[in-house]
Amino acid sequence: MTDFPFDIVGFDLDGTLLDSLGDLAVALNHALSIEGRPAIPVSEVRDLVGGGARKMLAKGLDVTGGPVSEARLDELHHELIAYYADHIAVETRLYPGGEAMLRGLAERGVKLAVVTNKLERLAVKIFAEMGLSHHFFTVIGGDTLGPGRAKPKPDLIDLMLERAGSGRSGAVRAAFVGDTTYDTGAAAAAGLPCVAVSFGFNDKPASELGATVVIDHFDELIPALESL
């Protein structure tokens, strides 16, 4: 154990740890094709990601012809998830410097967690398929606590702290890393400092996300955390 300032570091998944844009875009366009909608270029799908697959799909429908009924959205969401589950790690990769960063934090005695709005079973599957599961003491999904408790609410981060052996702002020192206002909002509500990555699926310019600090590469994360 070292004198590193944090015991726990939590990470968002899509657009933070993993560049999953290619696989998300293929799954989204598969669902849109069922509705007879045109495909959305991968570069434009980036702006639709955040808040989970259902939100991404709803946004995709909005920009390709307009919304559908809630019942139809449910059906298309089911098709999207089924397709994505079968093609979950075709193009998805850690962002540059990610593997070294994860090892570096572990060497400093830091416990790592994933807190994502992606469905828990999909998050667990993606890390298993990529051989990354061993890095994390817990993987928490947007559905882990049931409806209405995903980020930007603090509930999932509170659960991370609970699983680490502490309540909110308790004995453990924790920080969160994310790429959107869902992440910075949840971290702020949970009382944690937040590092934003500028290379993710930012829903605002990284400097406007409300993070404690912004980094441009994972080589910068450990120094950034040490500075907090």
N, C-alpha and C positions, 0 to 999 in steps of 0.2 A: 504493500500500500504506500502511496506517495501523498504529498500534500497538495495534489490536484484539487482545485476548488469544488468539483462536483463528484458526487457519488453515483448519480444516475444521469444519463443523457437519453432522452427520448427522441425518436425521429418519426416524421411523417414518411410515407412510402413513395407514392407517385409524385415525381417531380422534385423529390428531395434526395432520398437514397438511390432510387432507381429511375432511370430514363425508360419509362414504359410507354412512351408516346406511340411508337409504331404498333405495338400489340393492341393498345386501346383503340387506336384509329381503325384498325382492321375490324375489330369487334363492333365498334360503333357503326361502321359502314355496312357491315353484314346486317345489323338490325334495321338500318335505314332502307336497305335494298328490299327487305321484306315488305316494307310499307310503300315501295315504289319510289323512294326518294333518291336523288342523286348522291353520289359519294362526295364526302367533304375532304379536301386535301389535308394531308397530315399536318402541314404547317398551320392550318386553320383549326384543327382539332385541339391544338395546344391551348387555345383560348377558351375551350369548352370544358376542360378538365378542372375538377375541384368540387368537393362536396359529395363525391360518390358517383357511381355509374348511372344511377337513375337521373340525377341532375344533368350529367353529361348528355344522356340520351334526350332529355327534354329540350335542352339547349340546341342539340343537333336537329331535332324536329322543327323547332322554331325557325331556324335559319334555312331550312330546306323546303318550306311550304306551310309551316304553321303547326300549332299543337294538335294533338289527338285527344280522344277521351281518356279518362283515367284508366278505364278497363283496357283499352288498347295499349296505353303506355305500359301497363302491367305486363301484357303479353309480349310486347317488344323488349321490355327489360329482361324478362325471362329468357328470351332468345339470345339477347346480347350476352347475358351472364353465362349461359350454357356454351356458347361459342367461345367466349373468352377463357372459360375454365379449361377448354381443350387446347387452347393456343396461348397459354398465359406467359410463356417465357421464350418465345421464338426470337424476338428482337430485343427484349428487355435486358438492360445491363446496368451495373453500378455506374454511377457517374465517375469520371476520372478522379483518381486519388481515393476512392471510397474504400477499397480493401485495406490500404495502408492506414487510413484514418481509423477504421474499425479496430485494427490490430493495435494501433497506438493508444487508443482509449482503453482497450482491455489491459494493455501493459501497465497502464496507470491505475489499475484497479477499479475502473468505472464499469458499472453494470449498464447494459444497453437494452433499450426497449423500442418497439415500434407501436405507434399510435396513429392509425389511419382511418379515414372514412370508407375505405374499401371494405367489402364484406370480410369478416374474419377468416372464413374458410379459404377465400381466395388469397388473402395475404399470407396465410400459413402455407398454402400450396406453392405460391411463387417463390418463397424463400427456400422451401424444401427442394423444388426443382432446380434452383440455382446453387444449391449447396451452401446456403448462407444461414440456415436456421440456428446453428450453434453459437452465433454471435449474440443472440438476444435471449434475455431471461423471460420475456413475455411479448406476445404479439396481440394487440388489441384492435379490433375492427369496429367499423361504424355501427354494426348491429350487435356488438358484444353485450351491451346493456339494454338492448331493445330500442324501439322507435323513439325518435325525438331527443336522443342524448349524444348525438355525434358532434364533432367540432363544428362551429366555434364555441359550443358549450364546453365547460371545463370537465365534464363528467368522466370522459375517457382518460384524461390526464390524471384526474383524481384517482381513478382505478389503477393506473400505472404506479402511482405513489403508494397506494394501499398494498399492491402486490410486492412492492419493494420493501414493505415493512414500515410504512409511515403514512400518516394522514397528510392532508394539504399543509404545506409550509411547516412540516414537522421536522423530525430528526435528520432525515436525509437531505442532502443538498442536490437539487435537480435543475436541469435546464432542458429546453426543447429546441429542436431544429426543424424548420419547415420552409415552405415556399409560397404560401398564400395567406390571405387574411383569415381563413379558417384556422390556420395554425397559430398565427400571432394572437388572434382573438382568444383562442382556447388557452394558450399559455398565459396571457395576461389575466384572464379570469381565474386561472388556477394559481396565480401568484408566482409564476416562474419567468425567468429571463428567457428570451427567444432569439435564436440566431436564424436569420433568413438567408437562403441561398439564392443568388441572382440568376442561376442557370436553370431554374426549375420552371414550373408552369405558373409563374407569377400572375395573379389577377390584378395587380397594380405594379407600377415600377417598384423594384425591390426596396428602394429608399423610402417608399411611402407605405410600406406594409405595417409599420409600427413595431418593427423588431428592435431588440436591444442593440444588435450589431448585424451587419450584412457581410457575407463572404462571397467571393467569386470563384472559389475552387476549394475542394476538400482539404488541400494542403494547408489552408488557412484556419480550419475549424479549431484544432487544438490550441494554437496560439490565441484565437479569439476567445475561447472559453477560459483560458488562463488569464485573460485580461479583464474578465468580468468580476 
